[in-house]
Amino acid sequence: MLVLGIETSTRQGGVAIVAEDRVVCETVLNVEVTHSERLLPAVDRALGDARIPLEGLGGIAVSIGPGSFTGLRIGLSTAKGLAYATGLPLVGVPTLEAMAWALPAARWQVCPVLDARKQEVYAAVFRHEPEGLRRVTDDAALAPEELCRLIRNRTLFLGDGVDVYAALFRERLGDKMLLPPLASRGPRPACVAELGRRRLVRGDRDAPDSLVPRYLRPSEAELCRRRESGR
């Protein structure tokens, strides 16, 4: 089964196709170009490089957040459109879980951190164990200082939130803060595809009309509507 993975939760995004035993192809971009401009061309190129038609895939996996409100909407709407057009099964993959999956041999716990703006981050803590990836904390939107108070042991940090709050993390955590190589610090579409493929092989799938982004907090537009309505 070949599975297409779509990652658009941050500025770094892209697409990948994975099989049971290999990454067939992967495109990762971290540039000032919107996902709406590059996503479909990237999908088309991936299919061309793999020399398969869209209908030759076994399913589609898409990162569902938390992350950029706009990026998640673009990724999810694209994945849904492809699923509706082809009848391929669709699964959503939590963004922070897919990021932690990129460091399977880590002896320390792993904490993906994304910049949530408004002096907050999206974060969760995971640990790799013989049975697989174990979630230590739920996904949360919280102040970076609050995240530091949750860290008691040496931890591998990754994600764009680390770049924004690196000085604060260093000051608060000292040698408890560890960084993986650059290639492992951002969201990887191949990890989204691999985790999605595992679900699809088990027979799982999400209904496209009910699959929604995991925002963790209201968007600015939603907050404005609430203020206008007096709620």
C-alpha positions in Angstrom: 0.0 0.0 0.0 1.4 3.4 -1.0 0.2 6.3 1.1 0.4 10.1 0.3 1.3 12.3 3.3 0.4 16.0 3.4 2.0 18.3 6.0 1.0 22.0 6.1 0.8 22.8 9.8 3.8 25.2 9.8 5.8 27.2 7.2 7.8 24.1 6.7 5.6 21.7 4.8 5.4 19.3 1.9 4.3 15.9 0.6 5.6 12.4 0.7 4.7 8.9 -0.6 5.7 5.9 1.6 5.4 2.2 1.2 5.7 -0.5 3.8 9.5 -0.6 3.8 10.7 2.7 2.3 10.0 6.4 1.6 9.3 6.5 -2.1 9.6 10.3 -2.4 9.5 13.3 -0.1 9.4 17.1 -0.8 10.0 19.4 2.1 10.0 23.2 1.7 10.6 25.9 4.3 10.3 29.1 2.2 8.1 32.2 2.0 5.7 30.6 -0.4 2.1 29.8 0.7 0.9 26.2 0.9 -1.9 27.1 -1.5 0.7 27.9 -4.2 2.9 24.9 -3.8 0.8 22.0 -2.4 -1.0 20.7 -5.5 2.1 21.1 -7.7 4.1 19.2 -5.0 1.5 16.4 -5.0 1.6 16.2 -8.8 5.4 16.0 -8.8 5.5 13.3 -6.1 3.1 11.2 -8.1 5.2 11.8 -11.3 8.4 10.9 -9.5 6.8 7.7 -8.1 5.3 7.0 -11.6 1.9 6.2 -10.3 -1.5 7.8 -10.9 -3.4 9.3 -7.9 -5.8 6.4 -8.1 -2.8 4.0 -7.6 -2.4 5.1 -4.0 -3.8 3.1 -1.1 -4.8 6.2 0.9 -4.1 9.7 2.0 -2.8 11.0 5.4 -2.9 14.6 6.4 -1.5 16.5 9.4 -4.4 17.9 11.4 -2.7 20.1 13.9 -2.2 21.9 16.1 -0.5 24.5 13.9 -1.1 27.4 11.5 -4.9 27.9 11.1 -4.5 28.8 7.5 -2.0 26.1 6.7 -4.1 23.4 8.3 -7.2 24.5 6.4 -5.3 24.4 3.1 -3.8 20.9 3.8 -7.1 19.4 5.0 -9.2 20.9 2.2 -6.7 19.6 -0.4 -6.6 16.1 1.2 -10.4 16.0 1.4 -10.8 17.1 -2.2 -8.4 14.3 -3.4 -10.3 11.8 -1.3 -13.7 12.8 -2.6 -12.4 12.8 -6.2 -10.9 9.3 -6.0 -12.7 7.5 -3.2 -9.4 6.9 -1.5 -9.5 6.4 2.3 -8.4 9.4 4.4 -6.8 9.6 7.8 -5.8 12.5 10.0 -2.5 12.4 11.9 -1.8 14.7 14.9 1.0 17.1 14.0 3.0 16.9 17.3 2.8 13.1 17.3 4.2 12.9 13.7 7.0 15.3 14.7 8.0 13.1 17.7 7.9 10.0 15.5 10.9 11.4 13.5 13.2 10.6 16.5 12.5 6.9 17.1 15.9 6.1 18.7 15.8 8.9 21.2 16.8 7.8 24.7 15.3 11.0 26.1 11.7 12.3 26.0 10.8 14.3 23.0 8.9 17.7 23.0 7.7 19.1 19.7 7.0 22.9 20.1 5.3 25.1 17.6 4.9 28.8 17.7 1.3 29.6 18.5 1.7 33.4 18.4 0.3 35.6 21.2 3.1 34.5 23.5 2.1 30.9 23.5 3.3 27.6 22.0 1.6 24.4 21.0 3.5 21.5 22.7 3.3 17.9 23.9 5.7 15.5 25.5 6.3 11.9 24.1 8.6 9.0 25.0 9.8 6.2 22.7 9.4 2.9 24.4 9.8 -0.7 23.1 6.0 -0.9 22.6 6.1 2.2 20.5 5.6 6.0 20.9 3.9 6.9 24.2 2.2 10.2 24.9 3.3 11.7 28.2 1.1 14.8 28.0 -1.8 15.9 25.9 -1.4 18.6 23.2 -1.8 22.0 24.7 -1.6 25.7 23.9 0.4 27.3 26.8 2.9 29.9 27.7 6.5 28.9 27.1 7.3 29.5 30.8 4.6 27.1 31.7 6.0 24.5 29.4 9.4 24.9 31.1 7.8 24.1 34.4 6.6 20.8 33.0 10.1 19.7 32.0 11.8 17.7 34.8 14.2 15.6 32.7 16.5 16.0 29.8 14.3 16.6 26.7 14.8 16.8 22.9 13.1 19.9 21.6 12.1 20.4 18.0 9.8 22.7 16.0 9.7 26.4 15.1 8.7 27.3 18.7 12.2 26.4 19.8 13.7 29.0 17.5 11.4 31.7 18.8 11.9 30.9 22.5 15.4 29.4 22.4 16.9 32.0 24.8 14.1 31.5 27.4 14.3 27.7 27.2 18.1 27.8 27.6 17.8 30.1 30.6 15.1 28.1 32.3 16.1 24.6 31.4 19.9 24.7 31.0 21.3 21.3 30.0 17.8 19.7 30.2 17.3 21.2 26.7 18.7 19.1 23.9 18.4 19.7 20.1 18.4 17.1 17.4 20.0 17.7 14.0 18.5 20.3 11.8 16.9 17.8 9.4 14.8 16.4 12.3 13.6 19.6 13.8 10.6 20.4 11.6 7.5 18.6 10.6 8.1 15.8 8.0 5.4 14.7 5.6 7.0 11.2 5.4 6.2 10.8 9.2 2.6 11.9 8.5 2.4 9.3 5.7 4.0 6.5 7.8 1.7 7.0 10.8 -1.3 7.3 8.5 -0.3 4.2 6.6 -0.2 2.3 9.9 -3.8 3.3 10.6 -4.9 2.5 7.1 -3.4 -1.0 7.3 -5.4 -1.6 10.5 -8.5 -0.7 8.6 -9.0 2.8 10.2 -10.2 5.7 8.2 -11.8 9.1 8.9 -14.9 10.4 7.3 -13.9 13.4 5.1 -16.9 15.4 6.1 -16.2 15.1 9.8 -12.4 15.4 9.9 -11.5 18.8 11.3 -8.2 20.5 12.3 -7.0 20.3 15.9 -6.8 24.0 16.6 -6.6 23.9 20.5 -7.9 27.4 20.7 -10.3 29.7 18.7 -9.1 31.5 15.7 -8.9 35.3 15.6 -11.9 35.4 13.4 -13.9 33.2 15.9 -12.8 35.5 18.7 -14.0 38.5 16.8 -17.4 36.9 16.2 -17.7 36.1 19.9 -16.9 39.6 20.8 -19.4 41.0 18.4 -22.1 38.7 19.6 -21.3 39.5 23.3 -20.3 36.0 24.2 
